[in-house]
């Protein structure tokens, strides 16, 4: 069984003794990189109030994608539980451990049984622990949602302005078409389809910029913090919302533009 310990590194031996004579540990990637330690190196590790012991680095691991710990700059290692207990001078004591139940197991019954047998221990569902430890991130998430709403609204207004300006540029063309006898139906379909196409292209380009931006943000911060955690995401719900707003804007403005084109005479269309 393994457990995680924030370690105090005292020294790194220049020549590692045979691996069989030393206990092993796993070192976090960032810790190994910052301290210039590699596989097979020997390190001295101690608890806060205990004497140091030598360990051999048997492997490296990446810190889990936990928002509450990913930005911490502490040194981390994973030790066998027996080595950890000996290192900190405390036996048969843990702060927290997790259980993975087999599919179909009655979780409530397991929790009740643990509470009955393990005096002084609290058995809690995983989602309860996650919710209790992530309240800060919920507040940040709500702030980001509000910021995203403002950004989407501003983008929709900007898209509307572009479409309206483009329609104004088509007034003279529409007047010429009216003069040569183009049918009102053809004029309406021309203006409506062009407006919807413009809105659709703008929506796709905006989504592409969002996906590209989130990819760059994730690539940069995953490299900085050496984690697989996603720092920015364009979710399916957000994509659907942006697509609906963009298409609704295009269809609405297209209907108004098409109706304005067919209901106005050529002389009025030529007016500035």
C-alpha positions as CSV (number, residue, x, y, z in Angstrom):
1,X,0.0,0.0,0.0
2,X,1.3,3.5,-0.9
3,X,0.8,6.8,0.7
4,X,1.8,10.4,-0.2
5,X,4.2,12.4,1.9
6,X,5.5,16.0,1.5
7,X,9.3,15.3,2.0
8,X,12.2,17.3,3.2
9,X,15.2,16.6,1.0
10,X,18.5,16.7,2.9
11,X,21.1,15.5,0.4
12,X,21.6,13.5,-2.8
13,X,24.3,10.9,-2.8
14,X,26.8,11.1,-5.6
15,X,27.1,7.3,-5.9
16,X,24.0,5.2,-5.3
17,X,24.5,2.0,-3.3
18,X,22.9,-1.2,-4.6
19,X,19.1,-0.8,-5.0
20,X,18.4,-4.0,-3.0
21,X,19.9,-2.5,0.1
22,X,17.6,0.6,0.2
23,X,13.9,1.1,0.3
24,X,12.3,2.6,-2.8
25,X,10.2,5.7,-3.4
26,X,8.5,7.4,-6.4
27,X,9.4,11.1,-6.9
28,X,7.1,13.6,-8.5
29,X,8.3,14.9,-11.9
30,X,8.4,18.6,-10.9
31,X,10.3,17.7,-7.7
32,X,12.8,15.6,-9.6
33,X,13.3,18.3,-12.2
34,X,13.8,21.1,-9.7
35,X,16.3,19.1,-7.6
36,X,18.0,17.6,-10.6
37,X,17.3,14.0,-9.5
38,X,16.9,11.0,-11.8
39,X,16.0,7.4,-11.7
40,X,18.4,5.3,-9.6
41,X,19.6,8.3,-7.5
42,X,19.8,8.0,-3.8
43,X,18.1,10.7,-1.7
44,X,18.0,11.4,2.0
45,X,14.5,12.0,3.3
46,X,13.2,12.9,6.8
47,X,10.0,13.8,8.5
48,X,9.7,17.1,10.3
49,X,10.8,15.6,13.7
50,X,12.6,12.4,12.7
51,X,16.0,11.4,11.6
52,X,16.7,11.1,7.9
53,X,16.7,7.8,5.9
54,X,18.1,6.9,2.5
55,X,15.9,5.9,-0.3
56,X,16.5,5.1,-3.9
57,X,14.4,6.7,-6.6
58,X,12.6,3.8,-8.4
59,X,10.3,5.9,-10.6
60,X,8.7,9.2,-11.4
61,X,5.1,10.2,-11.4
62,X,2.9,13.2,-12.4
63,X,0.9,15.0,-9.8
64,X,-2.8,14.4,-10.2
65,X,-4.9,17.1,-11.8
66,X,-6.3,18.5,-8.6
67,X,-6.9,22.3,-8.7
68,X,-6.2,22.6,-5.0
69,X,-2.7,21.2,-5.2
70,X,-1.5,21.7,-8.8
71,X,0.0,25.2,-8.1
72,X,1.8,24.2,-4.9
73,X,5.6,24.3,-5.1
74,X,6.2,21.7,-2.3
75,X,8.4,18.6,-2.8
76,X,6.4,15.3,-3.1
77,X,7.2,11.6,-3.1
78,X,5.2,8.4,-2.8
79,X,6.5,5.8,-0.3
80,X,5.4,2.4,0.8
81,X,3.2,2.7,3.9
82,X,5.5,0.7,6.1
83,X,8.5,3.0,5.1
84,X,6.3,6.0,5.7
85,X,5.2,4.9,9.1
86,X,8.8,4.3,10.1
87,X,9.9,7.6,8.7
88,X,7.4,9.7,10.6
89,X,7.5,7.6,13.7
90,X,3.7,6.9,13.7
91,X,2.2,3.4,13.2
92,X,-1.3,2.3,12.3
93,X,-2.6,5.8,11.7
94,X,-3.8,7.5,8.5
95,X,-5.6,10.8,7.9
96,X,-7.6,9.7,4.9
97,X,-7.9,6.7,2.6
98,X,-10.3,5.9,-0.3
99,X,-12.1,2.7,-1.2
100,X,-13.2,1.7,-4.7
101,X,-16.3,-0.5,-4.6
102,X,-17.1,-3.2,-7.1
103,X,-19.9,-2.5,-9.5
104,X,-23.3,-3.3,-8.0
105,X,-22.1,-2.9,-4.4
106,X,-24.5,-1.0,-2.1
107,X,-22.5,2.0,-1.1
108,X,-24.9,3.1,1.7
109,X,-24.5,-0.3,3.3
110,X,-20.7,-0.2,3.1
111,X,-20.7,3.3,4.7
112,X,-23.0,2.2,7.5
113,X,-20.8,-0.9,8.1
114,X,-17.6,1.2,8.3
115,X,-19.2,3.7,10.7
116,X,-20.3,0.8,12.9
117,X,-16.9,-1.0,12.9
118,X,-14.4,1.8,12.7
119,X,-14.7,3.9,15.8
120,X,-13.7,7.5,15.3
121,X,-13.7,7.3,11.5
122,X,-16.2,9.0,9.2
123,X,-17.2,7.3,6.0
124,X,-18.2,9.9,3.4
125,X,-19.3,9.6,-0.3
126,X,-16.6,10.8,-2.8
127,X,-18.9,13.5,-4.2
128,X,-19.5,14.9,-0.7
129,X,-15.7,15.2,-0.1
130,X,-15.2,16.7,-3.6
131,X,-18.0,19.3,-3.0
132,X,-16.7,20.3,0.4
133,X,-13.2,20.8,-0.8
134,X,-14.0,22.7,-4.0
135,X,-16.3,25.5,-2.9
136,X,-13.7,28.1,-3.8
137,X,-13.5,26.7,-7.3
138,X,-17.3,26.8,-7.6
139,X,-17.2,30.6,-6.9
140,X,-14.5,31.0,-9.5
141,X,-16.6,28.9,-12.0
142,X,-19.6,31.2,-11.4
143,X,-17.4,34.2,-12.1
144,X,-16.1,32.7,-15.3
145,X,-19.7,31.9,-16.4
146,X,-20.7,35.5,-15.9
147,X,-17.6,36.7,-17.8
148,X,-18.4,34.2,-20.6
149,X,-22.0,35.5,-20.7
150,X,-20.8,39.1,-21.1
151,X,-18.3,38.1,-23.8
152,X,-20.9,36.2,-25.7
153,X,-23.3,39.1,-25.6
154,X,-20.7,41.6,-26.7
155,X,-19.7,39.2,-29.6
156,X,-23.3,38.9,-30.7
157,X,-23.7,42.7,-30.8
158,X,-20.5,43.0,-32.7
159,X,-21.6,40.3,-35.2
160,X,-25.0,42.1,-35.5
161,X,-23.2,45.4,-36.4
162,X,-21.0,43.7,-39.0
163,X,-24.1,42.1,-40.6
164,X,-26.0,45.4,-40.7
165,X,-23.0,47.3,-42.3
166,X,-22.8,44.6,-44.9
167,X,-26.5,44.9,-45.6
168,X,-26.1,48.7,-46.1
169,X,-23.4,47.9,-48.7
170,X,-25.9,45.8,-50.7
171,X,-28.5,48.6,-51.0
172,X,-27.3,49.8,-54.4
173,X,-27.0,46.3,-55.7
174,X,-30.5,45.6,-54.6
175,X,-31.8,48.7,-56.3
176,X,-30.1,47.7,-59.6
177,X,-31.6,44.3,-59.4
178,X,-35.0,45.8,-58.8
179,X,-34.6,48.0,-61.9
180,X,-33.7,45.0,-64.2
181,X,-36.7,43.1,-63.0
182,X,-35.3,40.6,-60.5
183,X,-38.3,39.1,-58.6
184,X,-38.9,40.1,-55.0
185,X,-38.6,36.4,-53.9
186,X,-35.1,36.1,-55.5
187,X,-34.1,39.4,-53.8
188,X,-35.4,38.2,-50.4
189,X,-33.6,34.8,-50.7
190,X,-30.4,36.5,-51.8
191,X,-30.3,38.9,-48.9
192,X,-31.5,36.3,-46.4
193,X,-29.0,33.5,-47.4
194,X,-26.1,36.0,-47.5
195,X,-26.9,37.3,-44.1
196,X,-27.2,33.8,-42.5
197,X,-24.0,32.7,-44.2
198,X,-22.1,35.7,-42.8
199,X,-23.5,35.0,-39.3
200,X,-22.6,31.3,-39.6
201,X,-19.1,32.0,-40.8
202,X,-18.6,34.5,-37.9
203,X,-19.9,32.0,-35.4
204,X,-17.6,29.2,-36.7
205,X,-14.6,31.6,-36.6
206,X,-15.4,32.6,-33.1
207,X,-15.7,29.0,-31.9
208,X,-12.4,28.2,-33.7
209,X,-10.7,31.1,-31.9
210,X,-12.1,29.8,-28.6
211,X,-10.9,26.3,-29.2
212,X,-7.5,27.5,-30.3
213,X,-7.1,29.8,-27.3
214,X,-8.1,27.1,-24.8
215,X,-5.6,24.7,-26.5
216,X,-2.8,27.2,-26.1
217,X,-3.7,28.0,-22.5
218,X,-3.8,24.3,-21.6
219,X,-0.5,23.6,-23.5
220,X,1.3,26.4,-21.6
221,X,0.0,25.7,-18.1
222,X,0.3,21.9,-18.4
223,X,3.9,22.5,-19.2
224,X,4.5,24.9,-16.4
225,X,2.8,22.8,-13.7
226,X,3.5,19.4,-15.3
227,X,-0.1,18.2,-15.1
228,X,-2.8,16.8,-17.3
229,X,-5.5,19.1,-15.8
230,X,-7.5,21.2,-18.2
231,X,-7.2,24.9,-17.3
232,X,-9.6,26.1,-20.0
233,X,-12.4,24.3,-21.8
234,X,-14.9,25.0,-24.5
235,X,-17.7,22.8,-23.4
236,X,-20.5,21.3,-25.5
237,X,-23.1,23.4,-23.8
238,X,-21.1,26.6,-24.5
239,X,-20.6,25.6,-28.1
240,X,-24.3,25.0,-28.5
241,X,-25.2,28.3,-26.9
242,X,-22.8,30.3,-29.1
243,X,-24.0,28.4,-32.2
244,X,-27.7,29.2,-31.3
245,X,-27.0,32.8,-30.6
246,X,-25.0,33.2,-33.9
247,X,-27.6,31.5,-36.0
248,X,-30.5,33.2,-34.4
249,X,-28.8,36.6,-35.0
250,X,-28.2,35.7,-38.6
251,X,-31.7,34.5,-39.2
252,X,-33.4,37.4,-37.4
253,X,-31.3,40.1,-39.2
254,X,-31.6,38.2,-42.5
255,X,-35.4,38.2,-42.3
256,X,-35.4,42.0,-41.5
257,X,-32.9,42.7,-44.3
258,X,-34.8,40.6,-46.9
259,X,-38.1,42.2,-46.0
260,X,-36.6,45.6,-46.1
261,X,-35.1,44.9,-49.5
262,X,-38.3,43.7,-51.1
263,X,-40.6,46.3,-49.5
264,X,-38.4,49.3,-50.5
265,X,-38.4,50.8,-54.0
266,X,-35.2,51.2,-56.0
267,X,-35.2,55.0,-55.4
268,X,-35.4,54.6,-51.7
269,X,-32.6,51.9,-51.7
270,X,-30.4,54.4,-53.5
271,X,-30.8,57.0,-50.7
272,X,-27.8,57.3,-48.4
